[in-house]
């Protein structure tokens, strides 16, 4: 499973990720204007990897 934490901003997003199967982990800044963020998530879909994405924004909305 790939676990991704997201700090979303209107122009970009910062992510930290870890793959629980391979141990791979890292951080990235993904821009929205050049399609970098969309490409990142599209590639995850193509890999058919099990994934979980979390964001502080999602947590705040869930607690309302």
C-alpha positions as a printed NumPy array, in Angstrom:
array([[  0.   ,   0.   ,   0.   ],
       [  1.154,   3.52 ,  -0.732],
       [  0.352,   6.05 ,   1.977],
       [  0.387,   9.704,   0.89 ],
       [  0.105,  12.796,   3.062],
       [ -0.892,  15.957,   1.186],
       [ -0.533,  19.65 ,   2.014],
       [ -2.756,  21.184,  -0.663],
       [ -2.45 ,  24.765,  -1.927],
       [ -4.245,  26.366,  -4.911],
       [ -1.11 ,  26.467,  -7.064],
       [  0.657,  23.323,  -5.852],
       [  0.735,  20.571,  -3.286],
       [  3.439,  19.075,  -1.145],
       [  3.304,  15.341,  -0.599],
       [  5.126,  12.835,   1.551],
       [  4.718,   9.182,   0.696],
       [  5.757,   5.718,   1.764],
       [  5.256,   2.367,   0.098],
       [  4.683,  -0.223,   2.805],
       [  5.652,  -3.08 ,   0.468],
       [  8.971,  -1.76 ,  -0.847],
       [  9.963,   0.662,   1.915],
       [ 10.372,   3.458,  -0.639],
       [  9.565,   6.892,   0.755],
       [ 10.037,  10.509,  -0.215],
       [  8.698,  14.023,  -0.534],
       [  7.689,  15.995,  -3.608],
       [  6.234,  19.335,  -4.612],
       [  3.652,  18.907,  -7.367],
       [  2.572,  21.897,  -9.454],
       [ -0.993,  22.209, -10.676],
       [ -0.371,  24.626, -13.577],
       [  1.825,  22.235, -15.564],
       [ -0.229,  19.1  , -14.794],
       [  2.443,  17.577, -12.546],
       [ -0.016,  16.722,  -9.751],
       [ -2.515,  15.176, -12.141],
       [  0.262,  13.11 , -13.75 ],
       [  1.446,  11.822, -10.349],
       [ -2.008,  10.522,  -9.377],
       [ -2.669,   9.172, -12.892],
       [  0.521,   7.123, -12.716],
       [ -0.585,   5.676,  -9.367],
       [ -3.863,   4.644, -10.979],
       [ -2.007,   2.973, -13.853],
       [  0.138,   1.009, -11.384],
       [ -3.093,  -0.213,  -9.779],
       [ -1.389,   0.285,  -6.449],
       [ -3.439,   0.169,  -3.289],
       [ -3.227,   3.666,  -1.815],
       [ -4.51 ,   5.885,   0.949],
       [ -4.344,   9.67 ,   0.727],
       [ -4.738,  11.938,   3.737],
       [ -4.878,  15.69 ,   4.153],
       [ -5.458,  18.036,   7.108],
       [ -8.258,  19.579,   5.039],
       [-10.011,  16.204,   4.79 ],
       [ -9.694,  15.671,   8.536],
       [-11.255,  19.083,   9.304],
       [-14.205,  18.39 ,   7.02 ],
       [-14.768,  14.949,   8.546],
       [-14.949,  16.438,  12.06 ],
       [-17.75 ,  18.9  ,  11.229]])
